[in-house]
Amino acid sequence: MALPTKTFVVAPAAPAQATGTNIILRRLLANFDPRDIVVLARRPDRRSALDSTGLPYPVIMPPSAPRTWRGQRYWSLLASLPAACIGQAAAKRHAASVILGMFPDEASLLTAYMVHRWTGLPLVAYFCDLYMEDRRGWQARLARWLQPRVFRAAARILVMNEGMRDYYWSKYGLDAVCLPACINTAIPTLKPPTIGGPQCIVGYSGNINTTRVGSLRALLAAIGDDRTIVLRYFTPQTPDDLRRLGVWHASASAEFVGDEEDLIRRLAACDILFLPLAFESEEHHRDQLATSFATKSFEYFLSRKPILLHAPADSFIARFYRERGCGLVVDDPSPAALAVGLKRLRDDDVLRSSLVVRALEATREFEGPVVARRLIDHLKSAAGAGKRVRR
């Protein structure tokens, strides 16, 4: 699919990393003619890196401190100035017409903003998470300076989900546009899920951080000494990492699966897939948790296995899953409530099949060509100096 204009993408890391925003960006760009794309980004984290030589579009990776160095928040921010200088020259060299700035961190957003100011190219800012609401200390001061300027400068503000869109409208009067993460894999036909034997395999995919730890610890407490339940982690983190986080279990295994198709096959070999969101977090603002949506949902949907979602009742992801009936929602933080949810999914064949059917239906909202056409429209408007609407 051809983009209407040459697009200069500023991202936190080259889209050759099997985690987070890099997955979102790689899937999105796969829907376009690579001749219409240039990417400016840091080198991927080697712990979850894929082969970057296979990317079909040019990726410019400015010098940056190794990710193993301490103080990454400072190093990445300091690197934004030379990155912007390199980006300014690259945008002119490649005759870019619009900038797409990805936010999961302030360094990539600041770089995109500086390239926009120095080149005069229109800016489309894509927020995958809330920014100013989820920063403390010096990062909060930077956010209070940077976010309003990006809001004023951007021809379009894109957000990851409807929860963020509603939040930006209610708090800032900002008419943001929802551009969800996309799925490029063919949607499979229904295969009725069954519990394959005396053991029930519970799978979890992705990084484990403070937004997941509390629910995972509750899951371990719910499992207790039940030897019929086996826990499988698909994560770049090692068993020692998981032990330090307090989320290791005697039945657990952990492995990193970078290939998306292989990951879906591994998830399909599980019986139940666990999707946690913190009920409380010292590191993240309540609004950040309430508006987030786990992109691992897509691999879960495609695996055709029932999903057990553990999340606060007022969170966007809980509302999404309830409205579409694509997972069993447990909105009580207690291990006892999770134990009840696990038992329901193990015992109820009809419930498992219904959840899988509805999950496959929900998947169609995120098909790559559908999302790509939305982005094309917004980039075309931005290149024509379109403006967002304020009330």
C-alpha positions as CSV (number, residue, x, y, z in Angstrom):
1,M,0.0,0.0,0.0
2,A,1.4,3.4,-1.0
3,L,1.6,6.3,1.4
4,P,0.5,9.6,0.0
5,T,3.8,11.2,1.0
6,K,7.3,10.3,2.1
7,T,7.1,9.7,5.9
8,F,9.9,10.2,8.3
9,V,9.3,8.0,11.4
10,V,11.0,8.9,14.7
11,A,10.8,5.9,17.1
12,P,12.4,4.8,20.4
13,A,14.1,1.8,18.8
14,A,14.5,0.3,15.4
15,P,11.5,-1.9,14.7
16,A,13.6,-5.0,15.0
17,Q,12.8,-5.7,18.7
18,A,10.2,-8.2,19.8
19,T,8.7,-6.0,22.6
20,G,6.5,-3.0,23.2
21,T,6.1,-0.2,20.7
22,N,8.6,-1.8,18.3
23,I,6.1,-4.5,17.6
24,I,3.3,-1.9,17.0
25,L,5.5,0.1,14.6
26,R,6.9,-3.0,12.7
27,R,3.4,-4.3,12.1
28,L,2.1,-0.9,11.0
29,L,4.9,-0.2,8.6
30,A,4.6,-3.7,7.0
31,N,1.4,-2.5,5.3
32,F,3.2,0.2,3.2
33,D,5.6,0.5,0.3
34,P,9.0,0.6,2.0
35,R,10.2,3.2,-0.5
36,D,7.8,5.7,1.2
37,I,9.3,5.2,4.7
38,V,12.5,6.3,6.5
39,V,13.0,5.5,10.2
40,L,15.2,7.3,12.8
41,A,15.6,5.2,15.9
42,R,18.1,3.9,18.5
43,R,19.5,0.4,18.2
44,P,17.3,-2.3,19.6
45,D,17.9,-3.9,22.9
46,R,20.0,-7.0,22.2
47,R,18.1,-9.1,24.7
48,S,15.0,-9.0,22.5
49,A,16.5,-7.9,19.2
50,L,15.5,-9.5,15.8
51,D,17.5,-9.4,12.6
52,S,17.4,-5.7,11.6
53,T,19.0,-6.5,8.2
54,G,15.7,-7.9,7.1
55,L,13.9,-4.5,7.4
56,P,12.9,-3.3,3.9
57,Y,13.1,0.4,4.6
58,P,16.1,2.5,5.6
59,V,16.7,2.7,9.4
60,I,19.0,5.4,10.6
61,M,20.5,4.7,14.1
62,P,22.3,7.6,15.6
63,P,25.0,7.0,18.2
64,S,23.6,6.2,21.6
65,A,24.8,4.7,24.9
66,P,24.6,0.9,25.2
67,R,21.3,-0.2,26.9
68,T,23.3,-2.1,29.5
69,W,24.6,1.2,30.9
70,R,23.0,2.5,34.0
71,G,20.9,5.7,33.8
72,Q,19.2,5.0,30.5
73,R,16.7,7.8,31.1
74,Y,19.5,10.3,31.1
75,W,21.5,8.8,28.3
76,S,18.6,8.5,25.9
77,L,17.5,12.1,26.5
78,L,21.1,13.4,26.0
79,A,21.2,11.5,22.7
80,S,18.1,13.2,21.4
81,L,20.0,16.3,20.4
82,P,22.6,14.6,18.1
83,A,19.7,12.3,16.9
84,A,17.7,15.4,15.9
85,C,20.7,16.9,14.1
86,I,21.1,13.6,12.1
87,G,17.4,13.5,11.6
88,Q,17.2,17.0,10.2
89,A,19.8,16.1,7.6
90,A,18.2,12.7,6.8
91,A,14.7,14.1,6.4
92,K,16.0,16.6,3.8
93,R,18.2,13.9,2.1
94,H,15.3,11.6,1.7
95,A,12.9,14.4,0.7
96,A,10.4,13.6,3.5
97,S,7.1,15.4,3.6
98,V,5.8,14.6,7.0
99,I,7.1,13.4,10.4
100,L,5.5,10.6,12.4
101,G,6.8,10.8,16.0
102,M,6.2,7.8,18.2
103,F,5.8,8.3,22.0
104,P,6.6,5.7,24.5
105,D,9.4,7.8,25.9
106,E,10.3,11.5,25.9
107,A,13.5,11.1,23.9
108,S,11.8,10.0,20.7
109,L,9.1,12.6,21.2
110,L,11.6,15.4,21.8
111,T,13.7,14.3,18.8
112,A,10.6,14.3,16.5
113,Y,9.6,17.8,17.9
114,M,13.1,19.2,17.2
115,V,13.2,17.8,13.7
116,H,9.8,19.3,13.0
117,R,10.9,22.7,14.3
118,W,14.2,22.7,12.3
119,T,12.8,21.4,9.1
120,G,9.3,22.9,9.1
121,L,7.8,19.6,8.1
122,P,4.3,18.8,9.5
123,L,4.3,16.6,12.6
124,V,1.9,13.8,13.4
125,A,2.4,12.7,17.0
126,Y,1.4,9.1,17.9
127,F,1.0,8.5,21.7
128,C,1.0,4.9,22.7
129,D,0.7,5.8,26.4
130,L,-0.2,8.9,28.4
131,Y,2.9,11.1,28.9
132,M,2.6,14.1,31.3
133,E,0.3,12.2,33.7
134,D,2.9,9.4,34.2
135,R,6.1,11.2,34.9
136,R,7.7,12.3,38.2
137,G,10.6,14.6,39.2
138,W,12.7,16.1,36.4
139,Q,10.8,14.0,33.8
140,A,7.6,15.6,35.0
141,R,9.1,19.1,34.5
142,L,10.2,18.1,31.0
143,A,6.8,16.7,30.2
144,R,5.0,19.9,31.3
145,W,7.3,21.8,28.9
146,L,7.2,19.3,26.0
147,Q,3.7,17.9,25.8
148,P,1.8,21.3,25.4
149,R,4.3,22.2,22.6
150,V,3.7,19.0,20.8
151,F,0.0,19.4,21.2
152,R,0.2,22.8,19.6
153,A,2.6,21.9,16.9
154,A,1.1,18.7,15.7
155,A,-1.1,18.6,12.7
156,R,-2.6,15.4,14.1
157,I,-2.5,13.7,17.4
158,L,-3.0,9.9,17.2
159,V,-3.6,7.7,20.2
160,M,-3.6,3.9,20.7
161,N,-7.1,3.3,21.9
162,E,-10.5,4.7,22.6
163,G,-9.7,5.1,26.3
164,M,-6.9,7.5,25.6
165,R,-9.0,9.4,23.0
166,D,-11.8,9.9,25.6
167,Y,-9.3,10.9,28.2
168,Y,-7.6,13.6,26.0
169,W,-11.0,15.0,25.1
170,S,-12.2,15.2,28.7
171,K,-8.9,16.6,30.1
172,Y,-7.5,18.8,27.3
173,G,-10.4,19.3,24.9
174,L,-8.2,17.6,22.3
175,D,-9.8,15.8,19.4
176,A,-7.3,13.0,19.1
177,V,-7.7,10.2,16.5
178,C,-7.7,6.6,17.5
179,L,-5.2,4.5,15.5
180,P,-4.9,1.1,17.2
181,A,-2.1,-1.4,16.8
182,C,-2.8,-3.7,13.9
183,I,-2.7,-7.4,13.1
184,N,-1.2,-8.5,9.8
185,T,-1.7,-12.3,10.3
186,A,-4.6,-14.0,8.6
187,I,-7.4,-14.5,11.1
188,P,-7.7,-18.2,11.6
189,T,-10.9,-20.3,11.6
190,L,-12.5,-21.4,14.9
191,K,-10.9,-24.4,16.6
192,P,-12.9,-25.3,19.7
193,P,-10.5,-25.0,22.7
194,T,-10.2,-28.0,25.0
195,I,-8.2,-28.8,28.1
196,G,-5.7,-31.3,26.6
197,G,-5.2,-33.6,29.6
198,P,-5.0,-33.8,33.4
199,Q,-2.8,-30.7,33.4
200,C,-3.9,-27.1,32.6
201,I,-1.3,-25.0,31.0
202,V,-1.6,-21.2,31.8
203,G,0.5,-19.0,29.4
204,Y,1.7,-15.5,29.7
205,S,3.5,-13.5,27.0
206,G,5.6,-10.3,27.2
207,N,7.8,-8.3,29.5
208,I,7.0,-8.3,33.2
209,N,7.1,-4.9,34.9
210,T,5.3,-3.1,37.7
211,T,2.0,-3.0,35.8
212,R,2.0,-6.9,35.7
213,V,3.7,-8.1,38.8
214,G,0.9,-7.7,41.3
215,S,-1.6,-9.7,39.3
216,L,1.0,-12.4,38.5
217,R,1.8,-12.8,42.2
218,A,-2.0,-13.1,42.8
219,L,-2.0,-15.8,40.1
220,L,0.8,-17.7,41.8
221,A,-1.2,-17.5,45.1
222,A,-4.3,-18.8,43.3
223,I,-2.4,-21.7,41.8
224,G,-0.8,-22.5,45.2
225,D,0.4,-26.1,45.3
226,D,-2.0,-27.3,42.7
227,R,0.2,-29.6,40.6
228,T,-2.3,-29.8,37.8
229,I,-1.6,-26.3,36.7
230,V,1.5,-25.5,34.8
231,L,2.7,-21.9,34.2
232,R,4.6,-20.9,31.0
233,Y,6.2,-17.5,30.5
234,F,7.1,-16.3,27.0
235,T,9.4,-13.4,27.9
236,P,12.9,-12.1,27.3
237,Q,13.4,-12.1,31.1
238,T,15.3,-15.0,32.7
239,P,14.0,-17.3,35.4
240,D,16.4,-15.5,37.8
241,D,14.8,-12.2,36.8
242,L,11.4,-13.7,37.5
243,R,12.5,-15.0,40.9
244,R,13.7,-11.5,41.9
245,L,10.3,-10.2,40.9
246,G,8.6,-12.8,43.0
247,V,6.6,-14.3,40.1
248,W,8.3,-17.7,39.8
249,H,6.6,-21.0,40.5
250,A,7.7,-24.5,40.9
251,S,5.8,-25.5,37.8
252,A,7.0,-22.5,35.7
253,S,9.2,-22.3,32.6
254,A,10.4,-19.3,30.8
255,E,11.7,-18.7,27.2
256,F,11.9,-15.9,24.7
257,V,10.1,-16.4,21.4
258,G,10.9,-13.6,19.0
259,D,9.1,-14.9,15.9
260,E,5.4,-13.9,16.0
261,E,4.1,-16.9,14.2
262,D,6.1,-19.2,16.4
263,L,4.9,-17.3,19.5
264,I,1.2,-17.8,18.4
265,R,1.9,-21.5,18.0
266,R,3.4,-21.7,21.5
267,L,0.5,-19.8,23.0
268,A,-1.9,-22.1,21.1
269,A,-0.3,-25.0,23.0
270,C,-1.5,-23.5,26.3
271,D,-5.0,-24.0,27.7
272,I,-5.6,-20.6,29.2
273,L,-3.8,-17.3,28.6
274,F,-3.4,-14.8,31.4
275,L,-3.5,-11.1,30.8
276,P,-2.8,-9.0,33.9
277,L,-3.0,-5.3,34.7
278,A,-2.0,-3.7,38.0
279,F,-4.7,-2.6,40.4
280,E,-2.2,-0.3,42.0
281,S,1.3,0.8,41.0
282,E,3.8,3.1,42.7
283,E,5.5,3.8,39.4
284,H,2.5,4.6,37.2
285,H,-0.3,7.1,37.5
286,R,-3.8,5.7,37.9
287,D,-4.9,7.3,34.6
288,Q,-2.1,5.6,32.8
289,L,-3.3,2.2,33.9
290,A,-7.0,3.0,33.3
291,T,-6.3,4.0,29.6
292,S,-3.8,1.3,28.7
293,F,-4.5,-1.6,26.3
294,A,-2.2,-4.6,26.2
295,T,-1.0,-5.3,22.6
296,K,-0.3,-8.9,23.6
297,S,-4.1,-9.3,23.3
298,F,-3.7,-9.7,19.6
299,E,-1.4,-12.8,19.9
300,Y,-3.8,-14.1,22.5
301,F,-6.8,-13.7,20.1
302,L,-5.0,-15.4,17.2
303,S,-4.0,-18.3,19.4
304,R,-7.7,-19.4,19.8
305,K,-7.4,-20.0,23.5
306,P,-9.6,-18.4,26.2
307,I,-8.2,-15.4,27.9
308,L,-8.4,-14.6,31.7
309,L,-8.1,-10.9,32.1
310,H,-7.2,-9.6,35.6
311,A,-7.8,-5.8,35.7
312,P,-9.7,-3.1,37.5
313,A,-13.4,-2.8,36.6
314,D,-13.0,0.9,35.5
315,S,-10.1,0.3,33.2
316,F,-10.5,0.6,29.4
317,I,-9.2,-2.9,28.8
318,A,-11.8,-4.4,31.1
319,R,-14.5,-2.4,29.4
320,F,-13.2,-3.5,26.0
321,Y,-13.1,-7.2,26.9
322,R,-16.6,-7.1,28.6
323,E,-18.3,-5.2,25.7
324,R,-16.9,-7.7,23.1
325,G,-17.1,-10.8,25.3
326,C,-13.6,-11.8,24.2
327,G,-12.2,-12.8,27.6
328,L,-13.3,-13.7,31.2
329,V,-12.8,-10.5,33.2
330,V,-11.8,-10.8,36.9
331,D,-11.9,-7.3,38.5
332,D,-11.2,-8.4,42.0
333,P,-7.5,-8.2,42.9
334,S,-7.6,-11.2,45.3
335,P,-6.1,-14.6,44.6
336,A,-9.4,-16.2,45.6
337,A,-11.2,-14.4,42.7
338,L,-8.6,-15.5,40.3
339,A,-8.9,-19.1,41.5
340,V,-12.6,-18.9,40.8
341,G,-11.9,-17.6,37.3
342,L,-9.4,-20.4,36.5
343,K,-11.9,-23.0,37.7
344,R,-14.6,-21.6,35.5
345,L,-12.4,-21.7,32.4
346,R,-11.2,-25.2,33.2
347,D,-14.7,-26.6,33.8
348,D,-16.9,-24.8,31.3
349,D,-16.5,-25.9,27.6
350,V,-19.3,-23.6,26.4
351,L,-17.7,-20.5,28.0
352,R,-14.3,-21.3,26.6
353,S,-15.7,-21.7,23.0
354,S,-17.8,-18.5,23.3
355,L,-14.8,-16.4,24.4
356,V,-12.7,-17.7,21.5
357,V,-15.4,-17.0,19.0
358,R,-15.8,-13.4,20.2
359,A,-12.1,-12.9,20.4
360,L,-11.7,-13.8,16.7
361,E,-14.6,-11.4,15.9
362,A,-12.8,-8.6,17.8
363,T,-9.6,-9.2,15.9
364,R,-11.2,-7.9,12.7
365,E,-11.2,-4.4,14.2
366,F,-7.4,-4.4,14.0
367,E,-6.7,-5.9,10.5
368,G,-3.6,-4.3,9.0
369,P,-5.2,-2.8,5.8
370,V,-8.0,-1.2,7.8
371,V,-5.6,0.5,10.2
372,A,-3.2,1.4,7.4
373,R,-5.9,3.2,5.4
374,R,-6.7,5.3,8.5
375,L,-3.1,6.4,8.8
376,I,-2.9,7.3,5.1
377,D,-5.9,9.6,5.5
378,H,-4.3,11.3,8.5
379,L,-0.9,11.7,6.9
380,K,-2.5,13.1,3.8
381,S,-4.3,15.7,5.9
382,A,-1.2,16.5,7.9
383,A,0.9,17.1,4.8
384,G,-1.8,19.5,3.7
385,A,-1.5,21.4,7.0
386,G,-4.7,20.0,8.4
387,K,-5.4,21.0,12.0
388,R,-7.0,19.1,14.9
389,V,-10.2,20.3,16.5
390,R,-10.5,21.9,20.0
391,R,-13.7,22.7,21.8
